[in-house]
Amino acid sequence: MNWALHWPRMGTLIVLGLTSLPGHADTGQLSPERLDMVDQMGYFTPGFKAAVHDLVGSKHALEQATMDKAKFNQEIPDLQNQAMQADAQAVALRQELAKYEHPDETDFAALQQRMKDPAAKPDEQIALAQAYVWTYPTSPHASEAQQYLQATEKQIADWVQTEKDTAAARAAAHAKLVQRAQARDLSLAEWRDFLRDMSEDDLVKLLGRPTLQTQDYWTYSGEWITDPTTKQKVGMEVNFNAGRVMSVDEKPPAAP
């Protein structure tokens, strides 16, 4: 049966049935309940009733589908965001698992970073390189780690030797300076630098007792300093502060 041809008649009957119901205003809405009310008044044949129910059911299904589509469209951004977060978490998890699957790669990257760090201490670098060589002897990076170890060991050895050489040079220079002081062969500037902050006891051990001794200064008469103007040897006056040498000056030959 072609319902499109009979729909005007069906609509008229339905509207008449709905508006004629006692106590029911015309809302313009079709529903199975209202159709049942009209059917009870004897307007519909069984076939006609079934067709109208199918039509109303289809209309409700279409309205529900439209509502579901609108709701789904609203939820799409949230779903996309959740999918992106899930992808990011999966990537992070794979990266974390890679660290456990290939710890030698992770540790070698840390070793490289420490070796290139100008602020890193050599003893820390050598400890890290040694640990890698011992822990991963079959790693493809083992030879490079061994080179790091050897280079750092040489750096430390060179530094130690430099310190030894420097200390030896300082000791030799000091010994020579002491010999020159005891031979009274220092300039005024050298005396000042050599005796600065020296204690009274150390000064006596080095030069002996002074010619004149007071609480604030000691005088060493004789030929101690060569006067740059007269080229004559003059005496030396040592001034103290709290028992330590504060300054050194020339003492003319006529002074006691």
C-alpha positions in Angstrom: 0.0 0.0 0.0 1.4 3.5 -1.0 1.2 5.5 2.3 2.4 8.6 0.6 -1.0 8.8 -1.3 -3.0 8.2 1.8 -1.0 10.4 4.3 -3.2 13.5 3.9 -6.2 11.5 4.9 -4.3 9.8 7.8 -3.0 13.2 9.0 -6.5 14.7 8.9 -7.9 11.7 10.9 -5.1 11.9 13.4 -5.5 15.6 14.0 -9.3 15.3 14.3 -8.9 12.4 16.7 -6.3 14.3 18.8 -8.3 17.5 19.0 -11.5 15.8 19.7 -10.2 14.0 22.8 -11.9 15.4 25.9 -9.5 17.4 28.1 -6.5 17.2 25.6 -5.2 20.3 23.9 -3.7 20.1 20.4 0.1 19.9 21.0 0.9 18.9 17.4 3.0 15.9 18.7 2.3 12.4 17.6 3.0 9.5 20.0 2.0 5.9 20.3 -0.1 6.8 23.4 -2.2 9.4 21.6 -2.7 7.1 18.6 -4.0 4.4 21.0 -6.5 7.0 22.3 -7.7 7.7 18.8 -7.8 4.0 18.0 -10.1 3.4 21.0 -12.6 5.8 19.4 -12.8 3.6 16.3 -11.0 5.7 13.7 -8.4 3.1 12.6 -8.6 -0.2 10.8 -5.9 -2.7 12.0 -3.8 -2.2 8.9 -4.1 1.6 9.1 -3.2 1.5 12.8 0.0 -0.6 12.1 1.1 1.8 9.4 0.6 4.9 11.6 2.5 3.2 14.4 5.4 2.4 12.1 5.5 6.0 10.9 5.5 7.5 14.4 8.1 5.0 15.5 10.3 6.0 12.5 9.9 9.7 13.4 11.0 9.0 17.0 13.9 6.9 15.9 15.1 9.8 13.5 14.8 12.3 16.3 16.8 10.1 18.7 19.5 9.5 16.0 19.7 13.3 15.5 20.2 13.9 19.2 22.8 11.1 19.5 24.7 12.6 16.5 24.8 16.0 18.1 26.0 14.5 21.5 28.7 12.5 19.7 29.9 15.7 17.8 30.2 17.4 21.2 32.2 14.5 22.6 34.6 14.2 19.7 37.1 16.8 20.9 37.3 15.1 24.3 37.8 11.7 22.7 40.5 13.1 20.4 42.3 14.6 23.5 42.0 11.3 25.3 43.5 9.5 22.3 46.4 12.0 22.1 47.1 11.6 25.8 47.0 7.8 25.4 49.5 8.0 22.5 51.9 10.2 24.6 51.7 7.8 27.5 52.5 4.9 25.2 55.5 6.7 23.7 56.8 7.5 27.2 56.3 3.9 28.3 58.2 2.6 25.3 61.1 5.0 26.0 61.2 3.9 29.7 61.1 0.3 28.7 64.0 0.9 26.2 66.1 2.1 29.1 65.7 -1.3 30.8 66.1 -3.2 27.6 69.4 -1.3 26.7 70.9 0.0 29.9 74.3 0.2 28.3 73.1 2.8 25.8 71.5 4.9 28.6 74.6 4.7 30.8 77.0 5.5 27.9 74.9 8.6 27.1 75.3 9.7 30.7 79.1 9.0 30.5 79.4 11.1 27.4 77.5 13.9 29.0 79.8 13.8 32.1 83.0 13.7 30.0 81.9 16.8 28.0 80.9 18.7 31.1 83.6 21.3 31.8 82.5 21.6 35.5 82.9 17.8 36.1 85.7 16.8 38.4 88.3 14.3 36.9 87.9 11.9 39.8 84.2 11.7 39.1 84.8 11.2 35.4 87.3 8.4 35.9 85.0 6.6 38.4 82.1 6.7 35.9 84.3 5.5 33.0 85.8 2.7 35.1 82.3 1.6 36.2 81.1 1.4 32.6 84.1 -0.6 31.5 83.6 -3.1 34.3 79.8 -3.3 33.9 79.6 -3.6 30.1 82.8 -5.3 28.8 81.0 -6.5 25.7 79.2 -3.3 24.8 80.0 -1.7 21.4 80.9 1.4 23.4 83.4 -0.4 25.6 86.4 0.7 23.6 85.3 4.3 23.6 84.7 4.2 27.4 88.2 2.7 27.8 89.6 5.7 25.9 87.7 8.0 28.2 89.2 6.2 31.2 92.8 6.3 29.9 92.5 10.0 28.9 91.2 10.9 32.3 93.9 8.9 34.1 96.5 10.6 32.0 95.0 14.0 32.8 95.1 13.2 36.6 98.6 11.9 36.3 99.8 15.0 34.5 98.1 17.2 37.0 99.8 15.3 39.9 103.2 15.6 38.2 102.7 19.3 37.6 101.9 19.8 41.2 105.0 17.9 42.2 107.2 19.9 39.9 105.7 23.1 41.1 106.2 22.2 44.7 109.8 21.2 44.0 110.4 24.4 42.2 108.9 26.4 45.1 111.0 24.5 47.6 114.2 25.1 45.6 113.5 28.8 45.1 112.8 29.1 48.9 116.0 27.3 49.8 118.0 29.6 47.5 116.2 32.6 49.0 117.1 31.5 52.5 120.8 31.1 51.4 120.8 34.6 49.9 119.1 36.0 53.1 121.7 34.4 55.3 124.4 35.8 53.0 122.7 39.2 53.3 122.3 39.4 49.6 118.7 40.5 49.3 117.3 43.8 48.1 114.9 45.8 50.3 111.9 44.6 48.3 113.1 41.0 48.6 113.5 41.4 52.4 110.0 42.8 52.7 108.5 40.0 50.7 110.6 37.3 52.4 110.0 38.4 56.0 106.4 39.4 55.7 104.2 37.9 58.5 107.2 35.9 59.9 107.1 35.2 63.6 109.8 36.5 66.0 111.0 33.0 66.7 111.4 32.1 63.0 113.2 35.4 62.4 115.7 34.6 65.2 116.3 31.1 63.7 116.9 32.6 60.3 119.0 35.7 61.1 119.9 35.4 64.8 119.3 37.9 67.6 118.9 41.5 66.6 121.4 44.3 67.5 118.6 46.2 69.2 115.3 44.8 70.3 112.1 46.7 71.4 108.5 45.7 71.7 107.6 47.2 68.3 110.8 46.8 66.2 114.1 45.1 65.9 117.3 46.5 64.5 120.0 44.6 62.6 123.1 46.7 62.3 125.7 46.1 59.7 125.7 45.3 56.0 122.2 43.9 55.3 120.8 46.0 52.5 122.4 47.7 49.6 121.2 51.3 49.3 120.1 51.9 45.7 121.3 55.5 45.8 124.7 55.3 47.6 125.3 51.7 46.7 126.5 51.2 50.3 125.4 48.4 52.6 123.2 49.6 55.5 121.4 48.1 58.4 117.8 46.8 58.6 114.9 47.6 60.8 112.1 45.1 61.2 108.7 46.3 62.6 106.3 44.0 64.3 102.6 43.8 64.9 101.2 41.2 67.4 104.5 39.3 67.2 104.7 39.1 63.4 106.7 41.0 60.9 104.7 44.0 59.5 107.3 45.9 57.6 111.1 46.2 56.8 113.0 49.4 56.3 116.7 50.5 55.9 118.7 51.5 58.9 121.4 54.1 58.3 125.0 53.0 59.3 125.1 55.6 62.1 122.0 54.1 63.8 122.7 51.7 66.7 
